[in-house]
Amino acid sequence: MIAPLRMAITADLHWGHRKGAEATRQLAQDLHDDPPDLFVLAGDIGTGPAFVQCLELFADLPCQKALVPGNHDLWITSECSHDSLGLYQHQLPQWASEQGFLYLDQRPLYLPRWDVALVGSVNWYDYSWSLEALKQHYPGEEHRLHSKRFSRGRHNDANFIRWPLDDAGFTSLVTTTLQQHLREAVQRVGRVIVVTHHPPIYALSFPHSEDPISLDGYLWDAFAGNLGVEQLLQEHASQIAFAFCGHTHLHREVVWEGIRGYNIGSDYHFKRLLRLNWPASTVEARIFQGE
């Protein structure tokens, strides 16, 4: 009888931020005390040198390791020698490999012993989750999508993402790659687990408690994900068992088209770790509060 696959997954560690370091250390200690077979990071690991510094916390973890980057990981700092596209395509994969992590945006992780594959992507946004509604309810405000200006303040991706692309262009690039990886995976194994940073389905994104949605609510929807990846998951839903993501810092659980979806829900000051036993498909959450 094959022993179950024990998988641990977290997101939004934001190493280097003024909050959360102790919570992340506690999470790392928990993993070392009870090592899984597979550990996965779902983005926003650390900006600039903090990306490597965070991975070093898990360097001697005795298991397979994989990651997808988040938008903060693509931010340009004074220490960066690449633009954001170069970081995504070259520097981050190199740093990940040096610390023993598979960079899922470049290839899936196959686990034939359990007939399952891990397929991942940073995912991105092309405004498609709210563009038409924004035009309908707030006509003339579409310019905010490109400047990333809310009614108060500005999305930091506008300040720190620098590349020769627009959001739609990068979304198309990563969606096409994810499509290729998913189509390959469903031909090779019976089941797939999807890991992204930005939510892959709208139901895992920001919750809305009231209607109508505010201008800023529509803008956050615009910058959270895209219809293309949602449609891609729907196309392969019969073989996708789980979808995990981060980004919003809000814990959510849904069943969508038969896929069990989890937004991990770590925030700056506390961290959440999910432990999945496969194929039993039981999920346990552990929370680390830190200081």
TORLOMAR-528397 format. One line per 3 residues: number of its first residue (from 1); their letters; for each residue x, y negated, z of N, C-alpha, C, CB. Coordinates in steps of 0.001 Angstrom, whole numbers, plus 500000, padded with zeros to 6 digits. Last residue first. Glycine has a CB too. Layout:
% TORLOMAR-528397
NUM) a) X:Y:Z:X:Y:Z:X:Y:Z:X:Y:Z; ...
//
This chain:
% TORLOMAR-528397
291) egq) 505010:462409:517026:505055:461462:518136:503742:460697:518242:506227:460486:517964; 503135:465230:515818:504369:464486:515995:504300:463544:517163:504698:463725:514757; 501020:466809:514994:500767:465400:515288:502041:464585:515443:499948:465281:516539
288) fir) 500079:469174:512779:501230:468746:513556:501143:467231:513731:502574:469165:512863; 497901:471893:512278:498081:470441:512282:499214:470091:513219:496777:469709:512699; 497040:474524:510099:497758:474114:511303:498078:472626:511191:499064:474957:511500
285) aev) 494543:476648:508792:495149:475317:508828:495846:475098:510165:494084:474222:508588; 494266:479549:506822:494369:478994:508174:495068:477642:508091:495141:479966:509131; 492405:481571:504736:493185:480333:504820:493102:479800:506239:492675:479268:503799
282) tsa) 492264:484658:503001:491986:483904:504216:492927:482711:504297:492128:484799:505470; 492637:486387:500876:492164:485025:500613:491693:484302:501867:491045:485059:499611; 493641:488890:500540:492483:488754:501424:491839:487372:501290:492896:489003:502882
279) pwn) 495918:489323:498975:494671:488961:498297:493456:488825:499206:494374:489968:497264; 497121:486536:500767:496623:487022:499487:496866:488527:499412:497309:486281:498295; 496681:484064:503087:497001:485483:502935:496324:485984:501666:496544:486315:504187
276) lrl) 497903:480835:503529:497018:481697:502755:497546:483121:502756:496874:481179:501314; 498009:478080:505515:498601:479407:505335:497551:480315:504702:499111:480000:506699; 498686:474650:505356:497735:475729:505105:498505:477029:504895:496837:475410:503873
273) lrk) 499390:472001:507447:499970:473146:506748:498885:474189:506583:501201:473731:507516; 499461:468529:507799:498664:469755:507805:499377:470802:506954:497215:469492:507273; 500673:465886:509890:500832:466785:508744:499977:468032:508935:502317:467175:508554
270) fhy) 500452:462353:510633:500306:463761:510991:500383:464601:509722:498966:464014:511747; 501007:459867:509576:501339:460086:510975:501093:461515:511442:500554:459146:511826; 500240:459964:506850:501576:459513:507228:501941:459943:508642:501671:458003:507109
267) dsg) 498534:463138:506391:498597:461682:506345:499992:461263:506799:497482:461028:507242; 497273:465993:504630:498293:465356:505469:498203:463844:505325:499713:465853:505092; 495366:467302:502960:494944:466308:503939:495987:465825:504917:493848:466839:504688
264) iny) 494832:469209:500907:495520:469599:502138:495290:468595:503261:497012:469747:501880; 492012:470200:499355:492891:469045:499471:493521:469143:500848:492117:467675:499268; 491181:473157:497821:491622:472577:499090:492454:471327:498816:492438:473608:499919
261) gri) 488758:475284:496307:489620:474119:496246:489913:473545:497614:489003:473070:495381; 488105:478178:494712:488200:477615:496054:489223:476491:496060:488580:478702:497086; 486063:478450:491909:487426:478192:492389:487356:477626:493798:488184:477213:491441
258) gew) 483460:478526:491009:484013:479751:491567:485427:479612:492095:483985:480812:490544; 482985:475891:490382:483076:476860:489284:483707:478177:489747:483891:476271:488125; 484176:475227:493510:483795:474575:492252:484036:475554:491110:484600:473246:492029
255) vve) 483994:474718:496816:483988:475808:495838:483395:475216:494572:483163:477081:496345; 486172:472721:498891:485005:472905:498023:485118:474248:497307:484883:471741:496993; 487437:470627:501366:487319:472007:500905:486051:472118:500073:487297:473013:502105
252) rhl) 489774:468097:502309:488497:468479:501707:488568:469941:501287:488153:467567:500488; 491448:465608:504062:491200:467040:503957:489821:467279:503362:491322:467723:505336; 493224:463012:502638:491934:463382:503209:491682:464867:502970:490793:462527:502600
249) hth) 495302:462052:501190:495476:462103:502649:494175:462448:503364:496008:460766:503165; 495359:462159:498453:494386:461255:499064:494545:461130:500576:492994:461723:498748; 497649:464018:497905:497538:462645:497407:496591:461757:498199:497096:462672:495995
246) gcf) 497029:467332:497050:497234:466373:498136:496783:464999:497689:498714:466339:498579; 495793:470694:496391:496314:469378:496015:496555:468554:497270:495337:468642:495057; 494988:473866:494973:495454:473085:496111:495995:471745:495608:496544:473861:496911
243) afa) 492740:476255:494031:493377:475024:493572:493715:474202:494809:492450:474219:492581; 492396:479805:493445:492523:478644:494327:493090:477456:493555:493421:478975:495540; 491891:481487:491240:491354:481799:492565:491319:480568:493460:492180:482895:493225
240) iqs) 491125:481643:487950:491754:480770:488943:491091:481018:490296:491638:479262:488530; 489682:483088:486146:490944:483673:486602:491678:482804:487622:491844:483920:485420; 487441:481612:485587:487240:483012:485955:488514:483667:486471:486718:483787:484770
237) ahe) 488372:479113:484720:487872:479280:486088:487751:480737:486509:486533:478613:486224; 489418:478019:482462:490057:479234:482976:489546:479610:484357:491563:479055:483022; 487812:475785:482009:488024:476738:480920:488562:478065:481435:488981:476156:479888
234) qll) 488134:474361:484376:486834:474962:484072:486967:476034:483002:485839:473890:483619; 490726:473463:484055:490430:474429:485110:489092:475115:484864:490425:473742:486478; 490236:471706:481917:491174:472813:481753:490938:473884:482820:492625:472301:481822
231) qev) 488581:469821:483042:488053:470668:481977:488940:471885:481743:487913:469868:480685; 490447:468672:484816:489220:469270:485327:488610:470226:484293:488208:468173:485706; 492263:467649:483009:492676:468764:483862:491460:469452:484462:493616:468277:484977
228) gln) 490574:465639:481819:491234:466677:481029:491641:467873:481850:492436:466116:480349; 489717:463750:483662:488767:464747:483190:489439:465909:482462:487761:464096:482283; 491919:463007:486417:491475:462866:485031:490556:464015:484639:492680:462806:484085
225) gaf) 492768:460935:489269:492855:462158:488480:492321:461929:487085:492094:463294:489155; 492985:458419:490546:493098:459656:491330:493278:460913:490497:491890:459817:492177; 492392:455953:489517:493801:456256:489749:494024:457585:490464:494429:455152:490546
222) adw) 489627:455866:489453:490362:455766:488186:491808:456210:488341:490315:454336:487658; 489010:455867:492166:488656:457025:491341:489463:457039:490047:487152:457021:491025; 489912:453286:492734:490596:454431:493335:490267:455720:492591:490213:454566:494813
219) lyg) 487995:451888:491223:489413:451800:490862:490200:452955:491480:490004:450448:491316; 485631:452474:492556:485790:452912:491171:487254:452883:490756:484959:452033:490232; 486281:451181:494972:486015:452615:494940:486157:453184:493547:484634:452904:495469
216) dls) 486448:448532:494215:487683:449223:494609:487486:450732:494646:488160:448727:495979; 483691:448117:493691:484697:447940:492643:485969:448699:492997:485008:446444:492433; 481739:450708:495345:482328:449377:495233:483299:449322:494061:483044:448989:496537
213) ipd) 478894:452560:494345:480312:452545:494685:480848:451140:494469:481108:453581:493838; 475543:452040:495672:476544:452135:494609:477979:452074:495139:476328:451024:493604; 476109:454704:497891:475901:454353:496489:475163:453013:496465:475092:455477:495717
210) esh) 478389:456319:500148:477279:455432:499831:477253:455137:498336:477381:454127:500637; 480542:457903:500515:479435:458075:501453:478237:457209:501118:479893:457770:502847; 482711:459734:498641:481935:458497:498638:480693:458714:499495:481549:458065:497179
207) pfs) 486071:461010:498935:484616:461140:499125:483951:459770:499101:484298:461859:500459; 488605:461385:496526:488063:460542:497591:486558:460762:497737:488360:459057:497309; 488722:464818:495410:489259:463465:495485:488606:462692:496624:489053:462730:494156
204) lay) 487590:467206:494910:488686:467191:495883:489284:465806:496060:489770:468157:495462; 485775:466762:492892:485251:467142:494204:486319:467177:495287:484588:468486:494118; 487292:466432:490599:486766:465248:491275:486280:465575:492691:485624:464642:490458
201) ipp) 490318:468322:490439:488870:468221:490230:488349:467080:491090:488140:469571:490579; 492946:467980:491073:492635:468500:489744:491153:468467:489414:493134:469902:489622; 494456:465183:492703:493402:466202:492685:493070:466672:491272:492150:465662:493346
198) hht) 497998:465014:492405:496704:464350:492248:495619:465423:492131:496699:463405:490992; 499509:467591:492574:499541:466515:493567:498242:465721:493507:500758:465582:493335; 498533:471080:492408:498800:469767:491823:498988:468761:492949:497644:469325:490869
195) vvi) 498422:474456:491771:498886:473457:492736:499167:472163:491987:500162:473949:493504; 496494:477369:491374:496909:476084:490809:497297:475140:491942:495777:475463:489938; 496868:480746:490936:496706:479714:491959:497282:478422:491390:497415:480116:493314
192) vrg) 495332:483357:489107:496217:482192:489120:495853:481308:490301:496120:481396:487786; 495254:486874:488251:494737:485696:488949:495807:484608:488993:494276:486065:490385; 496486:488779:486591:495042:488798:486758:494476:487525:487350:494660:489940:487611
189) vrq) 498964:487738:484148:498529:488220:485469:497013:488125:485575:499204:487405:486611; 499333:486984:481476:500325:487836:482119:499861:488433:483442:501573:487059:482345; 497433:485271:480578:497737:486420:479735:498627:487436:480450:498408:485959:478455
186) vae) 497448:483269:482404:496254:484133:482399:496437:485325:481473:495015:483334:481974; 499936:482028:481776:499756:482760:483024:498572:483714:482964:499576:481792:484170; 499539:480741:479322:500542:481795:479437:500264:482667:480657:501952:481192:479524
183) rlh) 497608:478914:480067:497298:479896:479035:498291:481046:479048:497285:479236:477666; 499065:477414:481969:497877:478169:482360:497547:479258:481344:496684:477231:482522; 501089:476281:480392:501441:477175:481489:500248:478025:481929:501971:476371:482670
180) qql) 499593:474709:478604:500467:475773:478102:500782:476787:479195:501768:475180:477547; 498353:472957:480447:497549:473818:479580:498375:474984:479055:496971:473014:478409; 500570:471624:481460:499778:472474:482342:498911:473432:481539:498906:471623:483264
177) ttt) 501309:470220:479132:502214:471204:479724:501459:472154:480634:503331:470510:480501; 499063:468577:478795:499442:469519:477740:500351:470611:478280:500134:468785:476592; 499225:467088:481148:498074:467957:480920:498372:468993:479845:496852:467131:480527
174) vls) 501545:465624:480828:501507:466638:481885:500321:467582:481713:501443:465969:483258; 500860:464043:478522:502071:464865:478561:501942:465975:479599:503301:463997:478868; 498546:462689:479310:498499:463605:478178:499689:464560:478204:498472:462824:476859
171) tfg) 499625:461126:481391:498582:462114:481674:498490:463142:480554:497226:461424:481868; 501315:459478:479927:501904:460446:480850:500885:461524:481224:502421:459737:482117; 499364:458056:478435:500417:458812:477763:501044:459856:478672:501486:457873:477254
168) add) 497836:456813:480411:497195:457790:479524:498240:458658:478833:496321:457079:478475; 499733:455082:481549:499161:456173:482342:498528:457243:481469:498128:455631:483309; 502421:454617:479166:501307:454136:479966:500707:455331:480689:500240:453407:479085
165) lpw) 506047:454475:479092:504758:455133:478861:503661:454299:479505:504754:456589:479429; 508749:454196:479861:508294:453712:478549:506970:454348:478134:509354:453996:477486; 508581:453236:483390:508868:454172:482308:508339:453620:480986:508249:455556:482604
162) rif) 508260:453018:486732:508846:452307:485596:509249:453331:484534:510080:451446:486042; 506580:452463:489653:506666:453379:488518:507156:452585:487317:505283:454064:488220; 506387:450313:491452:507540:451207:491541:507622:452275:490460:507534:451867:492851
159) nad) 504120:448725:491132:505372:448097:491551:506586:448997:491377:505272:447677:492984; 502085:450400:490457:502354:449271:489561:503690:448624:489876:501239:448232:489658; 501974:452054:492645:502509:452611:491401:502834:451498:490404:501507:453605:490781
156) nhr) 500667:450552:494589:502130:450492:494537:502732:451185:493326:502699:451097:495775; 497935:448546:493769:498428:449922:493847:499951:449890:493664:497739:450843:492758; 497382:445599:495671:497759:446222:494412:498253:447637:494673:498838:445390:493686
153) grs) 494969:443307:497229:496163:444129:497129:496317:444798:495780:496152:445164:498193; 491587:443345:496804:492652:442890:497697:493836:443834:497537:492167:442836:499190; 490503:444402:494586:489974:443113:495019:490891:442480:496052:488561:443273:495590
150) frk) 493506:445648:492963:492219:445806:493612:491667:444430:493967:492340:446698:494872; 495382:446091:490110:495019:445139:491162:493603:445432:491667:495119:443678:490639; 496529:447329:487926:496377:448077:489181:496120:447144:490363:497626:448924:489449
147) shl) 496667:446400:485407:497456:445657:486397:497480:446381:487739:496892:444241:486576; 494968:448290:484275:496335:448170:483767:497234:447390:484729:496328:447491:482400; 492583:448034:485633:493153:449361:485442:494619:449278:485045:492369:450128:484386
144) rhe) 491812:445417:485453:492419:445860:486709:493036:447257:486588:491376:445850:487821; 490450:445140:483116:491854:444705:483128:492568:445165:484393:491941:443179:483009; 487801:445718:483612:488675:446812:483173:490153:446428:483168:488270:447266:481789
141) egp) 485927:443879:484275:486955:444148:485288:487934:445248:484866:486293:444538:486598; 483879:443632:482476:484908:442604:482467:486026:442825:483462:484293:441298:482725; 481339:445051:484523:481840:444675:483194:482830:443513:483287:480670:444296:482267
138) yhq) 480723:447048:486596:481583:445879:486797:482185:445455:485452:482711:446189:487836; 479057:449051:485688:478696:448362:486923:479523:447102:487183:478847:449301:488079; 480128:449876:483166:478696:449671:483349:478386:448771:484547:478002:451008:483520
135) kla) 482867:450118:483542:482369:449234:482494:480899:448890:482714:482559:449879:481122; 482810:452056:485570:483379:450733:485832:482877:449718:484806:484919:450793:485812; 481777:454222:484186:480998:453650:485286:481503:452251:485631:481064:454561:486528
132) els) 483873:454696:482404:482559:454311:481889:481697:453679:482973:481846:455523:481301; 486028:455285:484251:486100:454213:483253:484723:453767:482788:486917:454665:482058; 486360:457278:486117:485441:456183:486446:485367:455092:485381:485848:455566:487746
129) wsy) 487977:459302:485232:487023:459636:486269:486052:458495:486573:487755:460025:487516; 489808:458191:483459:488605:458816:482904:487587:459206:483962:488984:460032:482114; 492247:457124:484066:491071:456303:484379:489755:456982:484003:491170:454972:483663
126) dyw) 494248:458888:484003:494049:458122:482768:492763:457299:482838:494007:459064:481551; 496701:460234:486177:495400:459600:485990:495375:458798:484697:495064:458695:487181; 498142:463501:486789:498201:462031:486755:496812:461496:486472:499217:461521:485680
123) nvs) 500163:466273:487920:498910:465720:487442:499043:464185:487434:497702:466192:488339; 502361:467693:488676:502122:466438:489390:500703:465946:489129:503149:465365:488969; 501512:471180:488682:501753:469919:487970:501596:468747:488931:500782:469766:486766
120) gvl) 501635:474831:488387:501562:473540:489053:501893:472350:488180:502458:473541:490202; 500797:478106:489241:500921:477151:488146:500731:475758:488724:499883:477442:487005; 501638:481254:490220:501481:479902:490736:501778:478940:489596:502419:479639:491967
117) avd) 499981:484366:489691:500954:483361:489287:500611:482037:489940:500999:483216:487753; 499646:487860:490513:499215:486472:490635:500340:485553:490169:498803:486142:492098; 500137:490530:491275:499368:490230:490062:498807:488808:490094:498224:491239:489894
114) wrp) 501901:491076:493238:500531:490786:493670:499625:490416:492490:500536:489652:494695; 504175:491520:491776:503842:492497:492832:502395:492322:493276:504795:492341:494049; 504499:489267:490200:503861:490467:489620:503481:491507:490657:504781:491100:488609
111) lyl) 504395:486257:490354:504517:487171:491475:503846:488489:491072:503874:486569:492781; 505850:483514:488755:505120:484770:488614:505440:485689:489785:505465:485458:487278; 505487:480142:488527:506115:481178:489339:505251:482428:489246:506290:480716:490830
108) prq) 505845:478202:485474:505093:478851:486559:505986:479797:487360:503888:479625:485992; 507902:475304:484852:507507:476689:484570:506758:477274:485745:508732:477553:484243; 507864:472553:485307:508623:473080:484180:508312:474532:483864:510079:472938:484448
105) dly) 506395:472054:487540:506037:471310:486335:506782:471823:485108:506324:469830:486530; 507634:473489:489575:506515:474105:488871:506091:473346:487626:505350:474227:489791; 510712:474175:490333:509980:472974:489922:508851:473416:489006:510922:471932:489204
102) lfg) 511686:476064:493097:511271:476100:491700:510418:474871:491421:510490:477411:491371; 514312:475326:495343:512901:475198:495010:512697:475311:493504:512344:473866:495527; 516953:475168:496248:516303:476460:496197:514820:476430:495909:516518:477146:497451
99) qes) 518258:472804:496022:517767:473148:497362:516942:474430:497366:516934:472006:497920; 518786:472657:493342:519928:472682:494260:519524:473056:495676:520617:471336:494270; 516182:472409:492333:516938:473636:492114:518099:473764:493092:517457:473685:490687
96) awq) 515597:469750:493108:514793:470875:493595:515577:472179:493490:513474:470982:492804; 517484:468301:491639:517519:468277:493105:516740:469449:493688:516951:466953:493635; 516548:468933:489047:517907:469288:489475:518004:469333:490989:518928:468291:488915
93) plq) 513932:467872:489014:514154:469321:488848:515539:469766:489297:513954:469711:487399; 514650:465090:489434:513914:465843:490448:514035:467360:490257:512450:465440:490423; 516061:464480:486996:516686:464386:488310:515965:465206:489367:516744:462951:488744
90) hqy) 514268:465209:484701:515661:465642:484864:516137:465647:486320:516562:464747:484054; 511606:464363:484628:512041:465408:483706:513427:465968:484012:512026:464876:482314; 511347:462401:486658:510399:463508:486552:510971:464664:485745:509101:463032:485920
87) lgl) 513455:460613:486102:513347:461272:487402:512506:462538:487282:512736:460317:488447; 512688:459825:483542:513931:460568:483739:513969:461277:485072:515113:459644:483627; 510378:458434:484225:510284:459602:483348:511537:460456:483472:510074:459169:481884
84) sdh) 511383:456355:485810:510479:457342:486410:510341:458595:485555:509111:456726:486632; 514918:456083:484961:513584:455525:485117:512666:456638:485628:513056:454921:483767; 517833:456840:486994:516893:457120:485915:515692:456192:486042:516447:458606:485936
81) sce) 519239:456398:489261:519974:456186:488013:519097:456451:486797:521208:457082:487967; 518313:454895:492332:517969:455746:491194:518781:455377:489960:516479:455644:490886; 518661:453179:494444:519616:454290:494340:519400:455140:493089:519516:455172:495571
78) sti) 516567:451415:494410:517875:450900:493990:518892:452014:493809:518395:449893:495003; 513851:453409:493086:514528:452661:494142:515887:452206:493623:514684:453523:495436; 510822:454227:491610:512205:453834:491377:512712:453000:492544:512336:453052:490057
75) wld) 508742:457051:492172:509024:455628:492360:510515:455364:492201:508538:455151:493746; 508188:459679:492112:508578:459075:490842:508859:457584:490963:507502:459303:489814; 507258:460273:494590:508548:460857:494214:509077:460274:492905:508420:462372:494089
72) hng) 504746:459161:494557:505794:458486:495323:507178:459019:494959:505546:458655:496826; 503339:461086:493033:503615:459769:492458:504701:459025:493225:502347:458936:492430; 505061:464253:493541:503934:463332:493643:504294:461979:493060:503492:463180:495097
69) pvl) 506075:467461:492143:506313:466115:492670:505011:465341:492793:507294:465353:491774; 505690:470771:493382:505354:469797:492351:505654:468426:492942:503842:469920:491885; 507676:473672:494250:507104:472350:494490:506587:471735:493207:508133:471430:495128
66) akq) 508697:476596:496137:508310:475918:494903:507714:474567:495253:507304:476771:494081; 510474:479432:497317:510015:478062:497525:509725:477417:496176:511067:477237:498312; 510710:482527:499091:510639:481794:497844:510034:480421:498100:509819:482570:496795
63) cpl) 512568:482487:502214:511442:482871:501376:511574:482184:500029:510093:482511:502050; 513870:481498:504778:514118:482756:504069:512906:483241:503268:514526:483824:505058; 515131:478258:504766:513909:479034:504983:513991:480320:504154:512633:478201:504602
60) daf) 517199:476539:504405:517527:477893:504883:516284:478705:505221:518427:477811:506107; 515893:474206:503512:516901:474852:502665:517196:476280:503094:518180:474049:502679; 514123:472532:504673:513630:473872:504370:514664:474705:503600:512337:473779:503566
57) lel) 515346:470126:504906:514725:470663:506118:514308:472123:505943:513511:469820:506503; 516004:469488:502315:517052:470078:503152:516492:470643:504460:518125:469035:503457; 513791:468151:501382:513986:469541:500970:515030:470238:501827:514394:469605:499507
54) cqv) 514328:465623:502543:513185:466417:502986:513370:467886:502622:511888:465879:502371; 516588:464838:501125:516674:464961:502578:515511:465784:503130:516695:463573:503229; 515570:464632:498537:516528:465698:498863:516589:465921:500365:517930:465356:498322
51) fap) 513876:462397:498985:513380:463616:498346:514275:464797:498712:513313:463443:496808; 515398:460312:499896:514568:461024:500877:513973:462307:500301:513446:460116:501372; 516557:459065:497709:517341:460071:498446:516518:460862:499450:518481:459401:499166
48) gtg) 513305:458498:496343:514757:458343:496206:515505:459419:496964:515194:456972:496698; 510781:459441:498622:511193:458547:497545:512705:458398:497523:510527:457177:497697; 509363:462671:499139:510169:461552:499615:510647:460730:498436:511367:462046:500449
45) idg) 506973:464031:498468:507975:464641:499347:508847:463558:499970:508849:465656:498567; 504618:464132:496865:504928:463047:497798:505831:463562:498911:503632:462442:498391; 503751:467703:496489:504034:466331:496108:504123:465323:497241:503017:465889:495185
42) alv) 503218:470224:497715:502334:469668:496688:502503:468153:496554:500878:470002:497012; 505347:472904:498254:505138:471482:498528:504337:470880:497381:506500:470733:498713; 505231:476186:499513:504966:475278:498400:504725:473870:498921:503758:475762:497576
39) fld) 506676:479332:500140:506392:478000:500672:506291:477031:499506:507490:477542:501686; 506200:482738:500644:506266:481665:499660:505862:480356:500326:505355:481969:498438; 506109:484317:502822:506788:484862:501641:507033:483772:500598:505960:486004:501026
36) ppd) 506864:482400:505833:505967:483012:504846:506783:483726:503771:505043:481941:504202; 508168:482695:509139:508406:482449:507712:507368:483127:506823:509793:482928:507327; 507870:481370:511856:506973:482359:511248:507077:482222:509729:505482:482163:511737
33) dhl) 509859:479571:512454:509458:480530:513491:508620:481666:512909:508672:479819:514597; 509949:478064:510141:511123:478862:510495:510783:479913:511556:512251:477951:511001; 507428:476870:510280:507756:477747:509157:508962:478622:509466:508021:476922:507903
30) dqa) 507744:475344:512594:506700:476366:512538:506979:477363:511418:505321:475716:512337; 509712:473572:511757:510031:474549:512802:509019:475678:512819:510082:473874:514172; 508265:472059:509891:509409:472855:509441:509776:473923:510469:510618:471948:509172
27) lqr) 506438:470855:511656:505956:471737:510589:507083:472637:510098:505380:470913:509416; 508204:469326:513161:507428:470372:513816:506887:471368:512795:506278:469760:514620; 509110:467588:511168:510069:468495:511821:509329:469631:512528:510955:467719:512836
24) tae) 506716:466251:510650:507325:467070:509601:508335:468038:510194:507999:466183:508546; 506389:464913:513081:505371:465876:512647:505930:466799:511568:504117:465142:512122; 508628:463257:513008:508550:464294:514028:507519:465346:513662:508217:463686:515379
21) agk) 507989:461562:510821:509177:462404:510797:509086:463545:511805:510412:461569:511072; 505764:459818:510879:505591:461199:510450:506801:462099:510504:505108:461200:509114; 506633:456528:509710:505805:457422:510506:505938:458854:509990:504329:456969:510475
18) rhg) 508317:455323:507903:508523:455014:509318:507671:455881:510238:508219:453557:509575; 509463:457700:505461:508501:456703:505920:508687:456491:507422:507039:457143:505596; 511107:459838:505118:511703:458517:505008:510760:457395:505380:512193:458305:503628
15) whl) 508750:461931:503542:509974:461832:504349:510640:460476:504080:510962:463013:504025; 506082:462632:502860:506553:461240:502824:507776:461050:503720:505428:460280:503262; 504401:464818:502762:505293:464697:503911:505900:463297:503987:506403:465752:503838
12) dat) 502336:465665:500960:502389:464304:501510:503217:464221:502793:500981:463801:501782; 501553:469094:501793:501694:467971:500863:501879:466682:501651:500461:467864:499924; 501890:472705:501895:501630:471404:502490:501856:470331:501433:502533:471163:503734
9) iam) 501480:476176:502342:501482:475036:501443:501158:473757:502208:500479:475248:500301; 502455:479561:502344:502246:478345:503129:502377:477150:502198:503263:478245:504316; 501460:482946:501970:501830:481690:501324:501542:480526:502267:501067:481512:499986
6) rlp) 502025:486216:501869:501797:485156:502858:502354:483850:502299:502464:485508:504239; 500613:488950:500380:501439:487763:500140:501055:486708:501154:501266:487226:498683; 500443:492130:502088:499860:490898:501564:500914:489828:501318:498809:490372:502520
3) aim) 502062:495108:500851:501842:494140:501921:501259:492855:501342:503160:493848:502678; 500559:497776:499145:501364:496559:499041:501019:495609:500180:501141:495869:497675; 500838:501191:500000:500000:500000:500000:500878:498751:500000:499050:499999:501219
//
